[in-house]
Amino acid sequence: MLVAQDRILLHRLDQARAQTDTLFEIVRPDSLYDRPIAERHRIVFYIGHLEAFDWNLLRSSSNLRSFDADLDKLFAFGIDPVDGGLPSDQPSDWPAIEQVRRYAARVRQELDSLLRDAPEILLNTAIEHRLMHAETLAYMLHQLPLEKKIGQPQVDVPAREQPRPESIEIPEGAVTPGLSRHSSDFGWDNEYDAHTVNVPAFAIERYKITNGQYLEFVRAGGYQDRSLWTPADWEWRSADDVSHPAFWKQARGSWHLQTMFEEVPLPLSWPVYVSQAEASAYARWAGKRLPTEAEWQRAAYGSPDRAERSFPWGDQMPSPGHGYFDFERWDPAPVDAFPQGRSAFGLDGLLANGWEWTSTPFGPFEGFKPFPFYEGYSANFFDGKHFVMKGGSPRTDRSMLRRSFRNWFQPHYPYVYAGFRCASNGQK
């Protein structure tokens, strides 16, 4: 007999499967072998990968035997976009889509017979892995030419002026990054263990940097000013001839934004999505810097009475009034659109509209232990080449809005739904 928690997890897995199935249906059939982002696999890979991951993970605690070891291996692992050169495979190197779909369908059928007996930690891992890929697939498909996608409904957002920039002083205080090993909540290996960090006073922007603010940086020649970029970032900018955010397009003498299903005049009040390198260059141009992971947590979850909240707005579970996340919208909204999501210190949009870059290299907390069933999930990226992101985007599932969750990417990857806000040292 299934207990309530088991039913919840099985329902969540069904929902996660439906979410990724819907994403693949957006792609026109003749485009499933396209590669929208040069650093990533072709779309067809992910149709097999999501099921192969679940299969390789969940059957490890059962007696189920492989029925196609070659496909289990082919679809086992994705690509880290910082690792090595660009993939050079051709569409003909991949199995026919009918074979891939048959494999995926059989995996689900076989797994459904054992899910009720699977350990909770493995079910949680499978669910959140799939939901992370739902977001990855969204930004991949975002880069797919518009004519290769089938349009979907979008939540309308009223037009509005961008708010005045405002910097908020955050007093010195302690934060507790991480998740306690005594917690009954699921967390990935890099979230453990909870510990206390004292954060000196600092100042941080109330809102994410908008397209309008970033446009000033572009017009001021920020992409041509070498002094604003680290040597590695400048080398990347020059080699790839980067001169504007990846989501921006120039058309008819003006800037437009490539949204998921159309190109629109650049919405100045929406957050800009950029790489960490671009965010850092803008911050230097503005005479500021990116916040550290601990500073971001202090501004987002701290309070004047020194207590930490579960969410920026308090302990109430996330709802539509707090922001666009949980797959509620394809594209962002104005940075000041959700005052109900405001933190105790007055910051807006912390868990909505886009992840936020920090200046903190992704690394382990003290006492880190890799998951024995997924040893490389975090440890493979403790290399000083990836940086922590916090928050969430319109395509982030609510389960990953927990305070301890850490996202990470390398600094020259511009396609993630990630923005930033600037910080500076506090007043003496």
N, C-alpha and C positions, 0 to 999 in steps of 0.2 A: 504493500500500500504506500502511495506517495505521500510524503509529508508536505506541508505548505511550502517550505523553502524549495523543495525539489520541483513542485509545480511552477513556482515563480521562475526558476532558472530555465525550465523547459519552454515556458511561454516566452521568455526573453530570447532564447535561442531561435525560436520560430520567428519572432519579430525581427531579429538581426538578419536571418536568412531572407526574409521578405524585403528588407531594406536593400541588401546587395542585389537581389534578383531585380528589383525595380531599376537600379542603376544600370545594369547591363541592358535592360530593355530600352534605355534612352539611345543607345548606339544603333545606328542603322546597320542592318545585317552585313552589308558589304564593307563595313569599316571596323569589324571586330579584330582584324589583324593589324590595325594601325598602331602606331606608337606616338601618342600625343606629346610626350615628354621624352627627349632623347636619352635621358639618364635612366629611364624606367623600362620595364618589360612591355611587350605588346599587350593590348587589352585582353586577348584570348588567354594569356597566362593566368590572369586573376580569376577567370571563370573556373579554372582547374585548381588554382592555389588555395582558395578559400576552403574548398572541400578536402583537398589533400592535407592541409594543415590539421583540420579537425580529425581526419582519419588517422594520421600519424600520431596525433596526440592522444585521442580518446581510446583507440583500440589497444594502446600500450597497457591498459589495465584490464584487458579482456583476452579471450582466446580466439578472437577474429583473426583470420589469416588474410594476407594481401591477395587480391585477385588481379592486380596489375602493378607489379613492383616498379616497372619502368616509368609509369605515369606518377606513381607515388614519389619517385625521386625527381622527375622532371619538374613537378609542380611544388616541390617542398619549400624552396627558399626564393625570396625576392632579391632585389638589388638594393644595396646601399648606394645612393647616388654620389657619394664621395669616394667610393672604393674603386680605383682603377679607371680604365678608359671607358668610352661609351660602348654599349653592346652593339654587335654588328650582325646579329642573326637576321635571317630573311623570313618572310611569312611561310615560305615552303619548308622551313625547318621545324614548323610546329604541326602537331596532329590536326586533322580536319575537325572543324567545329562540331560536327555530329559525334565524333569519337569523344571529344572533350565533354560534351554535354551528357553522353551516356555514362562516362566515368563519374561525373559529378552526381548524376541522379542515383547511380548504384551506391556510391559512398553514403549518401543521405539515407538510402533505404537500409543499408547494412548497419549504419550507426544508430538509427532510430530504435533498433532492437535492444541496444544496450545503454541508452542514455540515462534511463531511470536508475541505473546502478553505477553510473560514473561518479567519481569523487567530485565534490563541489568545487574544489580549487581548479580542477581541469575544465569543468563546465564554464566557470567564470573566465578562465583563460581563453577558451574557444570563443565565448560570446564577445569579450572585449577586443580580442584580436580581429574578429570579423568587423566589429563596429569601427575600429581604427581604419581598417581598409575601406570601409564605406566612405570615410572622409578622404582618404588617399585617392580613391577612385573618383570622388567628386572633383577634386582639383585637377586630376588627370583629364577627366572629360571636359573640364572647363577650358583646357587648352586645345581640345579637338575642334577643328573648323565647324562653324555653325551649321553648315549644310549636311554634316555627317551625324547630326543629332536630331532626335524627335523632341520638340518643345514640350515643356511641362508647365503646369500652373505655377504662378508665383504670388506670394502674399504682397499686396500693394503697400507701399510705404509713402506717406505724404512727403512732398518736397519741403525742404526747410533750409534756412541759412545755416552755415557752419557757426558753431558757438565761438565766443571769444576764448582764446587760450588762457588758461589759468593754472598757476602753480600752487600746490598745496604743501605746507610744511608738515612733516611727520615727526613727532617727537621721538626721542630715543626710547627703545623698548625691546622686549624679548619676543621672539616668535618660536614656534615649535614645528619645524619642517618634519615631514615624514609621518609614518603610520606606526602606531605601537604594535609590537608583535603579540600583544595580548588582545588586540582588537579582533572582533569577529567579522569585521568588514574585509572584503577582498582588496588586495593591493598587489601591484607588480613588485618584483624583487628590489627595484631601485627606490621604492618608496619607504623601505625599512632601513633603520629603525628611527622612531621618533626621537628627537633631541632638541635641545634649547640653544638658540643663537641670540646673542644680544646685538641689536641693530642700532648704530649711532643715528642721531637726527639727520634727516635729509629732506629734500623737496622733490616732488614728482608732479607731473602733469595730471590735471583732473581728467582729461579726455585722451583717448588715443590720438596720435597725429593723423590729421585728415589729408585727403587728396589735395585739398586747397593749400594747406600748409606745405605739403611736399612739393607742390607745383612751384612754389616760390624758390625752393632749393634747386629744382631743375632749371628754372629760368636764370638763377644766379650763377649758373655754371658749376654746380656742385659735382657733377660727374666728370668735369674736366680739371678740377682742382686736386692735384695729387696730395696736397698736405692734409686733406680730410680723410684719407684712406690709409690703412696699414699697408706695408709692402705686399703682403699676400693678397689683400683685398684689391689693391690696385692692379696687380698682375692678372687677377681674375677679371676685373672690369675691362681691362685693356684687351686681354686675349679673346674674350667673348663679345667685345664691342658693346658692352652694356651702357645704355644712355638714358634709361627710364625704367620704371617698374614693369614687370612682365605682363601685368594685366592691362597696361595702358597701350593704346593704339593711336597713331596720328592719322587723322583723316580730314581732308578738305581744310587744311591749315589750322586745325584745332585738335585738342586732345579728347579722346573718347576712352571709355572703359569697356573692356570685353567682359560682359556678365556671362552667366552660364548659357543663355539662349539668345542674346542679342548684343549689339554694340550701342552704347548710349553716350551722350555727352557726359564728360567726366563729372560725376556727382561730388562737388567740393566738400560736402559735409560727411561723406562716408570715410571710414578709415582707409588709409593706404596700406596695401599688401606688398611687402618687400622682403628681401633677404636680410639676414643679420648684418651683413657687410654694408648694405645700403642704409639700414637703420642706424648703424654706428657712425657712418659718414655724415648723415643728417644731424645726428646729435652733436657731433664735433662742430659742424657748421653753426649750430644754434648755441654753441658755447656750453653744451651740457654733455650728458653721457647716458648710456642705458642703465637701468637699475640692475642691481644684483638680484639673484633669486630670493634671498632673504628679505631685501628691501621690498620687492614686489609683494611678497607674502605679508609683510608688515602693513603695507598700504592697503592691501586687499582685505585682509581678515582681522587686522588689529583694531583696537578701539582706544579712545582716550582713557578708559578705566582699566586698560592693560589686558582685558579679557580677549581671547581670540574667538571669532565666530566660526560656525560651520561653513557659512557662505558670506560673501561680502555684505549682503543686506540683513543677515541674521541667521537664525536656525531654521527658518521655513524652507521646505524643499523647493527646488527651482520650479517656476511656473512661467507661462508666456509673458506675464507682466514684468519679469526680471530680465528679459532679453531674448534675442533670437539664437537658439541653440536647439539641440535635440531634433535636427533635420527640419526645423520649422520653415526655413527659407533657403533659397539657393544662393543669394547674394547678401552682402551686408546692408546695414541701415545707417542712418546718421548716428554719429558717436554719442549724441545726447538724447537718443530716442527712448531710453528706459530709466527714468529717474527712480523707479521702484527698486532697481538693482544697485543703487548707490551704496558705497561702503560707509562705515562709521566715520571715516576721515573725509568723506565727500567725493570719492573717485567714482566715475561713471563707466559702465560698459566693461567691467573686468572679466565677466564670464560670458561675454557675447561679442559678436561682430568680428572675431578673429583672435587667434592666439597672440601672445605678446612675448617678444624677444627679451631675454635678459643678457647680461654680460658674463654670466656664470657658465664655465665649461661643464658639460654633463659629466658627472663622476659619482662614485659611490658614497653613501653615508657610512659612518663608522659602524662596523659590524655587518656590512653587506654580505649576503649569502645568495648566490644565484639559485634560481629554481632548478632542481635536479632534472626536471622534465623539459626545461627550456633554458639551458645554461648560457646560451649566447644572447638572449633577449636584450639584456642591458650591458653585460660585461664586454661584448664585442665593440661597444661604442664608447668605452671609457678610454678614449685615445687623445683627448685634448682637441679634437677636430669637430666636436659637436657642442652646441650650446642649448641650455635649458630654455624652454618656452612654457609659459603658464597661461591659464585662462580657458579659452574655448572659442569655437567658431560657430556659425549657423549650422554647420554640418557635423558638430560634435554631439555624441550621445550624452544624455544627462548623467549616466553612470560615471563618466570621466570628468565631471565637474567637481569631484571631491577635492578638498583642500590639498591632499597629499599627492595628487596626480602630477606627474612630470612628463612633459613632451620634450623632444629634442630633435634638432636637425643641424646639418653642417652650415656654415655661414654664407656659402655661395649658392645656396639652393633657393631660387626666387619664387617657386610655384605654390608654396604652402599658404593657406589662409592665415597669414601671420602679419600683424602690425606691431606697433610699439608705442610707448610713451617715454618722454625724456625725464631724466632725473638730474639732480645736482646735489652737492654737499649742503648740509643744513647751515643755518646761520650760526655764527660763533656766539 
